[in-house]
Amino acid sequence: MTVLEARGLIKDYRGIRAVDDVSLTLEHGRTVALVGQSGSGKSTMARLLLQLERPTSGEILLDGEPVARRGKRLTLYRRTVQMVFQDPFASLNPYHDVEHHLARPIRLHNPKMSADDVHRRVLHLLERVRLTPAAHVARRRPHELSGGQRQRVAIARALAPEPGVLIADEPVSMLDVSIRLGVLNLLATLQREEDLGVLYITHDLATARHFSDDILVMYRGKIVERGPADSVILDPQHDYTKTLADAAPNPDRRLAR
Amino acid sequence: MAANPIALDVPIPRRRVTLPPLTAKLATGLIIGAAIVLFGLIGPLLVQDPSRVSDVGLAGPSAEHLLGTTQTGQDVLAQLAYATRGSLIVGAIVGVLTLALSAFFGIVGAYAGGWVDEAFSLFTNIMLVIPGLPVVIVISAYVADRSLLLVSVVLAITSWAGSARVLRGSTLSLRSRDYVLASRVAGEKRWRILAVEILPNLIPLLASQVVFAVIFAILGEAGLSYLGLGASDSFTWGTMLYYAQNGLALRLGAWWWFVPPGLMLALFGAALSLINFSIDEIINPKLRSQTRAARRGWRMSREQLRKAKESTL
């Protein structure tokens, strides 16, 4: 049972404070949405939580213990916290086939597994993200797949080490509107099956409300509002949240006018 | 919701190696290049001693001497065979050294980042602004006994910096790609990310840089030798031209003495350039649609071709 906690995270880039005193908790089985406009520091939060960048101050705790920056405990952290990137066209290496992308994380976290077992796990992962026939997909290269198929491969890669926490940085913003719902439903199903803690980073209030339990609204690096999904959307307190909620198309309001 | 169906009737592709498509351009380059390399490899085993003098000086091509003789009666064909081998050795040594130096200072520096990148980049820039030919002339003039190896090393040291900068630029762009970050998140080791995730995507660029380095080395060596600053112990195309010049081959009309090495230089340079163009078309697919062959592939008429050409001018 995994709990990932961030306490008072601050990140400065040459005089610009990208993330300002942000605290949040990701628990297994719960989805937290991080909502905000472009440049509000959402993606920087993801990078900090994944230890791709060091926070200027503040700490990140995994199950109550400060996270390691190197060695065996970093490997354990990498196994526990995984990520789905925004752009499925950039997050898969054009030189390698799908099998490589899934087999590497499995091998890294199960060094003693035999080649046959790794291959079976790869096929199983592909079936879990509904990419069938798995044996065919495994031999494809990224450029032979559509955007939605690639994002499913990226999700399978994130699930390969059997993580406890999944960070999804705008996982559907680069996809066609017609397939967004499919990918989001897949993420929701996998989250229930694996009992994952999910941080869903987005700027889309509607999907944030639909798919998450809690919503954090981020504005200029600060969390300006937090609470259960419905109450944040239906009863916004902060001015910025109100603006966001008003900006979303609302057929009822339009009819009433 | 199911994903888009994947076509079942398409056969599973086997793992492919990244090779350029065999266009007429590439085929011509490969055939000429391969013929010259074969001649350089096998030729010296079949001909007589290139330094053996005889009484028939400055004779034109005949049955006995297929490419005639030099002023001192040495067989030009024999010299050409040994010279081809010499020039190719220079090209090979410089190619390998340039690859190693530019990959180390360009790729490793850019990937490591921080002060390592700063230091490597500074060193590369210094090497880049050192004027190559004068330095080569000074070094060659300073060392009396010049071997082929020494000349190659000098050429390599003065020529790797340009490719290092090109490689550094590409590596900087590749290292921040999402798929590299994804491998870090997966827990890959740093050296393995460089070797398995980044390096394969640099292969076309590396290949084109090496081909360019080989052309530069062979032409540079020929220039040095022509000035009398080349290797003193072996034949190359440049030394042949140097001796032909000293023997007044041009004024005496002994075309069989200076045309063969000159032609070999031109042909080999052209062959490598053709190969390089084909590799460039992989790196930059935009170049592909600029060629006439590609336009003809779209079944354009002569008239349409003319218009297309005008519009790109």
Interface residues (C-beta under 8 A of the other chain):
Chain A: L50 L52 L74 T75 R78 R79 Q82 M83 F85 Q86 D87 A90 S91 L92 N93 P94 Y95 H96 D97 R104 P105 L108 H109 V129 R130 L131 T132 P133 A135 H136 V137 R139 R140 S146 G148 Q149 R152 A154 R157 A160 P161 L181 G182 N185 L186
Chain B: M1 A2 A3 N4 I6 L8 V10 I12 P13 R15 T18 R177 D178 Y179 L181 A182 S183 R184 V185 A186 G187 E188 E197 P200 N201
